[in-house]
Every structure is written in structure tokens, then in C-alpha cells.
Amino acid sequence: MLISYNWLRELTGTKLTPLELRERLTMVGLAIDSVDESDGDSLLDVEVPSNRPDCLSHIGIAREVAVIDKSKVQSPKSKAAKTEGKARDFAAVEIEDPDLCPRYAARTVRGVKIGPSPEWLAKRLNEIGQRPINNVADITNYVLHELGQPLHAFDLRKLREQKIIVRRATAGEKLQTLDGVERNLDSEMLVIADAELPVALAGIMGGLDTEISASTNDVLIESAYFNPDSVRRTARKLSMDTEASRRFERGADCENVVNAQTRCIDLICEIAGGVATEDVIDVYPSPQPRRSINFRPQKVESLTSLRVDVAEMDRILAALGFVSKGKKSAAKTFLVPSWRVDVSLEEDLVEEVARHVGYEQIGSELPPAAMAGEYQLAEVNRRSLRRALTGLGFDEAINLSFIDMAHDKVFALAAVNEAAKQSAFITLSNPIQEDASRMRASLLPGLLQSLRHNFNQGTKDVRLFEIGRVFAGSKAGELPRESEMFGLIASGGASEQGRAQAPRELDFYDLKGALETAIDAMNLRPLVFTEAEVKHLRLGQAARISLADGTDIGSVGALSETVSAAYKFRQRVYVAELNLTPVFGVAEREIKYKPLPRYPSVVRDVTLLVDRNIGFSKLVAAIESEGMEDYQRVTLMGTYEGEKIPAGKRSVTLRVEYRSDRRTLRDEEVEERHRSLLDSLLKKFKAELH
């Protein structure tokens, strides 16, 4: 938002320079992006936080400057309007939906002369980026930027029966707004209507049929308070973003309605002539009660470590509009100004004091504690997981929890039942971006986006992991279900440390090995990998992952050609995703120590010709199920498929190790046990020695 320095100086009399204001305002939470010179004035580009709608005006920024400068805000002044007649003799107002419009004020001015604005007014609007239109429209815009209250001027004669009705639109109604676009309305949208048809979108934009023109003589000035949620929904549905909607959807000042209208009427009578009504039609069926907060000055030091005199606290809060109703004691009561919609707690008042004293003055020491700290549940596992993966060359990624709906049917979900209907996904009713309206049900979309960003920046060797939460639907009235997930992604080449050789391309087993290393670092039992078909993975290079007890926790494999093509990847990508919730629930392995072996081991190699669907894990399980005496372990030495190997078969070479803890084994003992093992394997898998 652009703020005129000269305008601020008129309101506060500040002697701070624009550059000094930039620094001081930034330090109290109103960041100044830039200061530009403009025809004898300086323009401050203020980044107003979303919870501070009171600062979307010059008077709001002036209050902050007055605290900084220890000055007072001067109320804007203009000549009193000429008045004659009662407002209800010339117009009528009816609110049918007070839940969406708690207050509506209307006042008329007769005999105005529409024309160009005076030079000072046009210049001031031009400086802050507002195009001058005509004197009446320019005055409403001027007051909006001065006091923060959106106003609208109707041509009174174009209002049927000179009547205003604030109501919901009926399905199928249409309205051509001031920008010339015809809007299709629905029953959830609030409109300003005359006796027959809508003439404005409440809180957003007026209608073309009742706009001010050169032939206008009588005007009706609208000043109202509209429900922020209603304005926000309508603006999003119609893809509209106006100066008025930005203020109403953040929360305008309901008690500023008549004050801003009076300022506007006085300026119209001064600049455009005319006679105003003596009073205003102010429909306010349920006035908002004044809010109050009990404040203990000692809370400032206890929460922030800042030591501030009570007199200085009172000065800061009073300059910001908070009225003290208490005596000089340990506790006070402050009335909250109507424009501070963001203040409701004692801690909010502490924050007001702290930011004007200076956040940089807050000490950095830890608060005192009577007990020793401890890790939360599973925190040790997370630390072990991160250390293991960073040791393998992976970098941790942190992605947004909001993704595009287009990902719904792309990925097999580890934490959500794939058979679930569309309701299993969580949709944001008011997304920050149109392409980020879904709460993620998988970590993979974010990781793939990060991978693509790396590729676009010229980084081709990428290894990333992420630990985060995913979200799934639940029963009506219940919060969404959350699961903690672990995602991995790898692509490109890998080089062995200390070896002078060209990098080799990463493959499935690199990612599988990383998973196994991570699980081992958490001191858990090994994972079980089973060949499977997974929606987003390449057929034949995909596996389901489960715990030792059979609990399915995720998948690993090469990204499918379809998904790779959608992301325009030109190299093979490997991904994995695990549900950590059941993983963290598994008991850790008991650590047992034993002495190094005293006796030598004996190894025997065997090559078997087996069916291609028999994996190494099945062979290991079969060997270990034999329960052979002195058996230690089996190692995969290699596989071969090709010339002289029948179709559907593969050659697998295993190395079996035998060792006794009591004595040195004799060759004949090893041969006997090894022969027994081979006979069992040949029979169980219908294998052949090769």
C-alpha cells in the first residue's frame, strides 16, 4: 500500500524524514518495501500484515507514527456541509440479512455539480496509484485511503423508488459492475439492491447502471460494515480484488461508518457543491459491544524480559487508541478501539508495548525451568533417521502442505486407502493459491517439484528426503486424519568416495539400501520388500514395503514413464514413501553384545537355476527356516540371465557361511550340512544346480 509522506505529516506533524520513517515503521512490524520520490512528495510502500486492516489507511499509519514520534494524530478537517431536510424524506434503507450486513448508513446530497477534481485532490490520488474519475468518486476514494472506510456513491435518481435493500442475491440474478463485466450471482452473495434489481456487490464494487455521471444532480453516499467472510467468499467466486474488498474481508471498523461518511459529505459539499440532509439513515439493529481487556503491567517483563515504566506503557497504548479505565494499580482495564479487530487478549497488549519498545531489546536467554528436558516420543528415531540419510548424501527438503488437485489420482497413497472416494481428500475452502487447494495426501508431489526445480537450475545429481505430515478425510464433524510420512527421491549419478572412476547411475538398490540403512539406524527389525504393481511406479521395478509383522507401510521403485513425462524428466527417477506412524510404534531390537568368534568360519558357494519370480528374500527365508546347526548367514554373490539360461529362469549364486562357537568345524561336517541344505532348496523351489 502506498502512503504519502506529506499526507502523514499533515496528520501527525512528524519531523522524521521518509528514510527515518522507513526504518522505524519496519521495526514495529510495518515493513516498508521502498521509498520513492514523486513531485515534491515521498511515497512509502508499506507491507501491511493481514491482521492489521486498521493500517490500510493514512490515519492508521499515522497512529503508529504518533507513537514513534511522541506526537498526536490530528483529525482531518473540512468545512461543515450545508444541510436541509431529513434523510428519510429522500431515501429509504432496509437490511434483510443483518448477519451479513450489521450496519448500513445512507445520506443524500442534492444539487451537486459533477466535474473534474481540484488539482490538489487529483494529484494526491495520482501519487498513491488511484486514477481520478470525477469529483464525487474521487472524494470517496480519498476518504477510503485517509480513514480506511470504503464508501460508494449512487446516482439517487437511478435508484428505483429511491430505496436501498441489502439482501442476498437470488439464483440467476445478474449485475453489470463498474468495470463493464456482467456477473452471475448466486444465493450466497450479498448485494445492494433498489426496489427491483441489484445495483452493487456489497463491499466489492458498484453497478454500472447507478454510477455517477455528468448528468447526476443528487447522490446517495453509502457507508456500511459487511461480514468479512461474506465479502471474501464473493470476491473469490467472482475473481475480484478491489480496494474495498481488501479492507472489508480483513475486518473494517464498524464504528467508523458514520464518521467517514460525514467526512465524505463535507468534502462533497465543499468541492462539488450541493446540500446534504441534516441527518443520516443509520440502520444498526445490534450495536457491537465495546471490548475490554484486563492488563497487568508486570506481564510485559514476564513474557518478553523487557523492563518498561508503567507510564511509558500507558503512553504507547493511549496513542494507539486504547483507553484506560483502571487506576494506577497492579491491574488495569483497557477499552479496545473499534478499529483494532486483531486485539482480544492481554498478550496482544503486551505485544503492542513490546513492538514499540523494540523487539531487538528482548533478551535471548531461555526461560527458567524446574525440570530437565527430554526428547518427545519418537524424536530419537527422527534424529537417527536424519543422521543416517545425511550420511548417505541426502539433503532434507521441506515443502508446502498444500498441493494441486491434479495429483489426486496420480500417486498410490501410503497413509490413505486407495479405494477411498474423493471425500478422503481435504480441500481448502479459501486457498492461498488456486493451484494449492488440496491438503497433501502424499509427500511425493512436493519432492518431485523440488527435483524439477533442481533440474531446471542445472543440478542433475539429486538426493532428497522429507519427513512431514499428510492429511486424509474423516467422518463429518471430526478433524482430518494425520499421518507422519517419510519420503525419498533420488536421481542422477553416484560416485564412490576415494575411487577415481566415472560416476555410475543410481538404481533401485541405492534407494532400497538407503531405506534399510535408515531403519537399521533406528534399531528396528529389517523391512520386508515384495514385488508389486504400484500406480506411480514402473512395472517390474516397484515393491511394496511392510514391517516384519506384515503391516503395509509404503512403496519404493522407479517413477513410471507417465509421471516422468508429465514432469518432463529426461533421466530415471527413484522414489519411496513410508508411513512412519506404524514404524515408530514398533519396539526396538534388544541390543546384545557377544565376543568376537574364536574359531574360523567355512564358506560354501552354490549356484542355483530358479524361476525368475523367486527372489533372494525367499531363498534366505527358506535357508533360515531349516534351523541348521552352526549356520551363520547367507550372502548374494550375483545373478545371471542371458545366453544358455532358459526363458523364465535365472542363475543365482549364494555364499553360505558355517561356524561353530565351540570348536573348528571339519570339512565332512560342513559337507554333510551343506548337502542337506541343497537337497532342501532343490526340492522346495524345483531348482537345479548350475
Sequence and secondary structure as in RCSB ss.txt:
>XXXX:A:sequence
MLISYNWLRELTGTKLTPLELRERLTMVGLAIDSVDESDGDSLLDVEVPSNRPDCLSHIGIAREVAVIDKSKVQS
PKSKAAKTEGKARDFAAVEIEDPDLCPRYAARTVRGVKIGPSPEWLAKRLNEIGQRPINNVADITNYVLHELGQP
LHAFDLRKLREQKIIVRRATAGEKLQTLDGVERNLDSEMLVIADAELPVALAGIMGGLDTEISASTNDVLIESAY
FNPDSVRRTARKLSMDTEASRRFERGADCENVVNAQTRCIDLICEIAGGVATEDVIDVYPSPQPRRSINFRPQKV
ESLTSLRVDVAEMDRILAALGFVSKGKKSAAKTFLVPSWRVDVSLEEDLVEEVARHVGYEQIGSELPPAAMAGEY
QLAEVNRRSLRRALTGLGFDEAINLSFIDMAHDKVFALAAVNEAAKQSAFITLSNPIQEDASRMRASLLPGLLQS
LRHNFNQGTKDVRLFEIGRVFAGSKAGELPRESEMFGLIASGGASEQGRAQAPRELDFYDLKGALETAIDAMNLR
PLVFTEAEVKHLRLGQAARISLADGTDIGSVGALSETVSAAYKFRQRVYVAELNLTPVFGVAEREIKYKPLPRYP
SVVRDVTLLVDRNIGFSKLVAAIESEGMEDYQRVTLMGTYEGEKIPAGKRSVTLRVEYRSDRRTLRDEEVEERHR
SLLDSLLKKFKAELH
>XXXX:A:secstr
 EEEHHHHHHHH     HHHHHHHHHHTT EEEEEEEETTEEEEEEE  TT GGGSSHHHHHHHHHHHHT     
       B S GGGT EEEES TTT SEEEEEEEES       HHHHHHHHHTT     HHHHHHHHHHHHHS  
EEEEEGGGSGGGEEEEEE  TT EEEBTTS EEE  TTSEEEE SSSEEEETTTEEBGGG   TT  EEEEEEEE
  HHHHHHHHHHTT   HHHHHHTT   GGGHHHHHHHHHHHHHHHT  EE SS EEE SS     EEEE THHH
HHHH     HHHHHHHHHHTT EE S SSS EEEE  TT TT  SHHHHHHHHHHHH GGGS       SS    
 TTHHHHHHHHHHHHHTT EE    SEE GGGTTTS  SSS TT  GGGSEE SS SSTT  EE S SHHHHHHH
HHHHHHTT   EEEEEEEEEEE  STTS  EEEEEEEEEEESEE  TT  S  EE  HHHHHHHHHHHHHHTT  
  EEEE   TTEEEEEEEEEE TT  EEEEEEEE HHHHHHHT  S EEEEEEEHHHHHTS           SS 
 EEEEEEEEEETT  HHHHHHHHHHT  TTEEEEEEEEEE STTS TTEEEEEEEEEE  SSS   HHHHHHHHH
HHHHHHHHHHT EE 
